[in-house]
């Protein structure tokens, strides 16, 4: 029987350039409880490297290395050692209106929540180990990221159908990871 290793929220945002190449992936974390502590964090992938921001280096780097580096959005992209920056990360997440989060030179906003639906799987591989994941997701119709005061280039990708919209900008709340 798998036991919980993390409870919280993990909105994600992936941006693409005109050719479809990923320009950034931002994972925002609001960890209520985990085997490595609680707190808020950012893990930002860009072609120039990975930035991990949070108050607790153990928690923040665990989120980067145990989770984010294995997310399917980053398949095939280089993963250098994350650069840790100690800073408070503030997170306001609302499944009705969206997300605002900021800290350590990163600010993200997502809005125009298109849908809300539950998701669960017992087959989410992280570093070759199957994990269970359940959450409520909300794909968003708009999003932006500023890094060190500059708007991050790229656009979100939207798809799906009117009854089941999808987006590369999404809220994820009531998230439970089990291993």
C-alpha positions, 0 to 999 in steps of 0.5 A, spaced: 500 500 500 502 506 497 503 512 503 502 519 502 509 523 501 506 530 499 499 533 500 498 540 497 497 544 490 502 544 484 500 549 478 504 548 472 505 553 466 509 551 460 510 556 454 512 555 447 515 559 441 512 560 434 516 553 432 513 549 438 519 549 442 519 550 450 521 557 452 519 555 460 516 551 464 514 553 471 512 549 477 509 552 483 508 549 489 504 550 495 506 544 500 501 543 506 505 537 508 510 532 505 516 527 508 521 533 506 517 539 510 511 544 508 512 550 504 511 554 498 516 554 492 518 555 485 521 550 480 523 554 473 526 550 467 529 555 462 534 553 456 539 557 460 538 552 466 533 551 472 532 555 478 529 553 484 526 558 489 523 557 496 525 558 504 527 551 505 533 548 501 531 541 502 524 541 500 525 546 494 531 541 491 527 535 493 521 538 489 525 539 483 529 533 483 524 528 485 518 531 481 519 536 476 525 533 473 521 527 471 514 531 469 512 529 462 512 536 460 520 536 460 521 529 457 527 530 452 529 537 455 536 538 458 536 538 466 542 541 469 543 542 477 538 547 479 540 553 482 537 554 489 535 561 491 533 562 498 526 567 498 519 567 500 514 565 495 507 567 496 501 563 493 494 565 492 490 559 488 483 559 487 480 554 482 474 559 481 479 565 478 486 562 478 493 563 481 498 569 483 504 567 486 511 571 487 518 571 490 525 570 488 525 574 482 519 570 479 512 572 478 506 568 475 499 569 474 494 565 471 486 566 469 480 565 465 479 558 468 476 554 463 474 547 467 475 544 473 475 536 473 478 531 478 484 526 475 487 520 479 492 515 476 496 509 480 501 509 474 505 516 474 513 514 474 518 518 477 525 516 476 522 509 474 518 508 480 511 508 480 507 513 484 499 515 485 497 521 484 490 525 485 488 532 484 483 537 481 485 541 475 483 547 472 486 549 465 487 556 464 486 560 458 491 566 460 497 566 463 504 570 464 511 569 467 516 575 469 523 573 471 527 578 474 522 583 472 522 581 464 516 578 461 518 570 459 517 569 452 512 564 449 505 563 449 501 557 452 498 552 448 490 550 448 487 544 445 482 539 447 474 540 446 469 545 448 467 540 453 474 538 455 478 544 454 486 543 455 492 548 456 499 548 458 497 553 463 493 549 469 491 549 476 492 543 480 489 543 487 487 538 492 494 534 490 496 528 493 502 524 491 503 517 494 509 512 493 
